[in-house]
């Protein structure tokens, strides 16, 4: 998949996945990687930035498999931002799909 495509939509993917349930970084990487090839090194800076901007809060939780894990939770501000991005994505992807269909006719 085109790297620029991934960069443009990765933030939305992270927000949507964490909106479903709180997740820790590596778990999030695994869940995104099921559909989009992504490196850990791209997710953690994004998580830090979104947390700094107030879209996530974090907390530590014990793990039976090792040290405590840092979980990310969507804030009300984050939910509002996610909803805005979803609407923008729908309009954008609809327009791109229309252009492609027109060009292929």
N, C-alpha and C positions, 0 to 999 in steps of 0.2 A: 504494500500500500504506500502511496505517495506520502513522504514525510511531512510535507506542508499540510496535507489533509488531516493527518493525525494531530499535529500541533494545534490546528484550529478547533478541533472538537474535543480534545482531551479534557479540558477544564469542565465542559458540560458532562462528559462521561463520569468524571470523579464526583461531581455534585449529585448527579442522579443516583449513582450507586450508594453513596453515603446517605442519601435521603431515604433509601429503603431501610437501611439499618446501619448503626455505627460499625465502623471497620477500622482495623489497624493497617498501617502502610503496606506491608507485604501481602496481606490478604487482598487489599485493593488492587495491587499489581496483578495478583493471580486472577482476580475476577475480570479485570479489563483484558488481560492476555488471552482469555478464552475466546475473545472476538477480535481483538486488535493487538498486533505484535507491539509490545511496549517494553522499554527497559526500566528497571527500578530507578535509575538515575534521573529519569524525567518526571517521575511521580512525586518524589519527596520534596523537591523545590516548589512544585505546584502546591502541595499540601501546606508547606510553610507559608507561602504567600497568601493562600486563601484563609489560613488561620489568622495571619497578621491583619488581613483586611476585615476580619470579623465574621466571615462566613462559616467558620467552624470553631468549635471549642474542642479541647482535648482532655482526656483523663487517662490515668493508668489503671490497668486491671491485671490481676494475677493470671498467670498462664501455667497450666500443668506441664507444658513442654519447655520451660526455661524461664527467663526473666520476665518481669511484668511487660505488658504491651501498651503502647500509646494508641488509644482509640480516638477517632475523629467523629464528631457529632455535628450535624447541620444546625445552625442557629436560625432564628426567624429571619434575620437579615439574609442568610445564605439561601433559605427557601425562596424568598422573594427574588433574589438574584437568579437562582436556578430557573424559576418560572419565566423571568424575562428572557433568559438565554434560550429556553425551550421555544418560546414564541418567535424569537429571532431566527432560530434554527429552522423552524417549520416554514417561515416565509422564504428564507434563503434557499433551502433545499427544494422547495416547490418551484422557485424561479429557475434554479439550475436545471431541474428535471424538465421544465417546460422548454428551456433553450435547447437541451439535448434532443428532445423529441421533435422539435421543429426542424432542427438541423438534419435529423435522420430521415425525415419524410421525403 
